[in-house]
Amino acid sequence: MRQFIRPVATALSIACLAASVALVSSDGALAQGKMAPAPQGKMAPPPAQAAPPQQMQLKQMALTQKQIDSALAAQKDMDAITSKMNPNAKPDAKAMAALDGAAKKAGFASFDEYNTVMDNIGLVFGGIDPATKKYVGSEAVIKGQIAQVQADKKMSPKDKKAALDDLNAALKQPEPTIENKGNIDLVAANYDKLSPIMNENQ
């Protein structure tokens, strides 16, 4: 079922694609997209729940190849730090300092900058069709994966139901408009390099 998680997480919480990003939002608070996707991502009828705060924090920017290379370089250190953290607890000052140090080691000004770059990579990555490596939008990717899950005869009924529930919940989430169209070509060109870290962290 793991192969279906990447676009689900993207649609449920664009700002929390990578595990290292999922642990801390840009203001230092614990991001909830990876740990609790259902309440964070579902679009409930009451207006008060119509816009999850995490999604509103996505700051779009024009990506560069250098930023993508730096994000890839940072991943090993980020994984080493986040693997020791409790996913249900707010990171302490020591953990935040370590994350900030790993980001700076890879060439970012701060962990916040690394976070923003990862958010923007994830925004595009979740809408790339893994088969064609072309950007089709997260809705099309999710619909394709729903069809794959439905046709999979090897999945247990329990896993299939869980995957379909997640995918259908993700499908109800509005797809943010990508403001910097150049990011699409850049992320698509780096798809093979980004795929292992993006899928591994979901």
N, C-alpha and C positions, 0 to 999 in steps of 0.2 A: 504493500500500500504506500510505501514511502515515496514512490515515484510520482504520486499524485499530489503530494503535499506542497510543492513549491508554488504553483499558481494559487492554491487555496490560501496560503499564508499571504501571498502578495495582495490578493483581492481583499482579504479580511483586514489587513493592516499593512499598508504599503510601507510605512516607516519602520517596520520591524522584520525585515527579510532575513538578515543574518542574525545568528544567535547572539553575537557580540552586540549587535545593534538592539536586539530585542530586550536585552537586559537593562539598558539605560536609555532614556529618551534624551533629547538635546538639552533639556534643562536639569538633567541629573536624576529625574524621577524614574521609577521602575516602569518600563514599557510593558504592556500587557498583551500585545497581539499574539505572541507565540505561546505564552503560558495559558491564556484563557481566550481562545479565538471566538467561541460562540457568543458570549455576552459582549465582547468588544466589537465583533464584526456584524452581528445581525442588525438589520434595519427594522426596528420595532415601530409600530404605528404611532405611539405617542411622540409628539414633536420633541420632547425633552431628550429622547434617545436617538434622534434622527441623525446626529452628527457626532460620532465618537471623537473626543478631543485629540487622540493620538494622530488621527488622519489630518486634522487641521494644522498640525505642527510641521507638516512636510514643506520644506523650503526648497523650491525648485531652482536649479542652477544649470548652467551650460557646463557639461563635463569635458575634460581633456584626457588625452591618452595617458598623460603623466599621472593624473589622479587615479585612473583605473589601474595602472601599474603599481601605484603606491598602495591602493586598496588590496591588491593581490599580495603584495609584499608584507602587508600588515597582518594578514590573516592567521599565520602560524602563531605569532605572539598573542593575538587577540584570543584565539582558541585556547591557548595555554592558560590565559588568565580567566576566561569565562568558564572553563571546565571546572575550576575550583570554587566557583561562586554558587551560592544557593539561589536557584531560579525563582524562588518564592519570597526572597528577601531583598530589601533595598540595598544596593551596593554601598559599602562603607567608604570612608575617605581613602583608605589604603587601596581598595580595589579601583576607585575612580582615578587615583594617581597612577596606578599601574596601566590602566587603559589609556590615559592621557600620554604616558610615557611611550607606550607601544605605538600610538598614533604618530607622535613626534619622531620616533625612530624611523618610521616609514616615510617621513617627509611632510606630514600634515602639521598645521599650526597647533591643532588641539584635537582631542577626541570628538568634540562637537563638529569639527570640519570633516573628520573621517565619517562620522555618523551621517552627515548631510550628503556626502558623496555616495555612501552605501544606499541611502534612501533613494537617491536619484537613479542609481544603477538598478535597484530593485523595481522601481516604477516602470522602467522599460523592460527589464528581464522577464517580469511576469506576463508580458504580452507577446513574447516571442514563441512562435511555434517550434517545439524541439525538433520536429521532423524536417521542416524546411529552413529553420533558422531565420525566418522572416517575421517581422513584426506584424501581428494580426490583431492585437489588443487582448487584454486578459479575459474578456468575455468569451471570445472565440476559443481561446486556449482551454478555458474551463469547460465549455460545452464539448470540446473534443475529448477531454479527459472523462467527462461524465459518460460519453459513449464508450470509451475504453473500459471503464469500470463495469458498466452494464454488460459488456460483451465478455468480460474476464470470467472464465469458468473455473479458474484455479483459486480465486479468492473465496474465503469462507463467507457465509452469509453475514456474520457479524462484522467482519472487516469491510465487506461491500456496503453494508448499510451505513457504517461510520464514514466511509469515504464519500458516499453519495450525499449524506447529510452535510458534510463539510463543504463539498463542492457546490451543492445547491444553495447553502448559506452564502458562500462566496459569490455566487452568481447574482444574488440580490444586492450586493454591495455596489454602489455607483463607481464607475471607473474614472479616476481623475484624468483630466486632459493634460497631455504632456506639452508643457510650454516651450521647451527647447527641442525642436524637431531634430536637430543635429545629434542629440543624444541617442536617437533610435539607431542611426547608422553606426555610431561608435560602439554602442553596447552589442549590437548584432555582430560587428566585426570581431569583437572579443568574446563572443558567446562561448566558444569551446574552452577558453581559459577561465571564464567566470563560472561556468556550469558546475564544476566540482565544489567550489566553495558555497555557491548559492544553494545547491541541492543538499549539500552536507549539513548546512546550518538550519534546515527546516525539519 
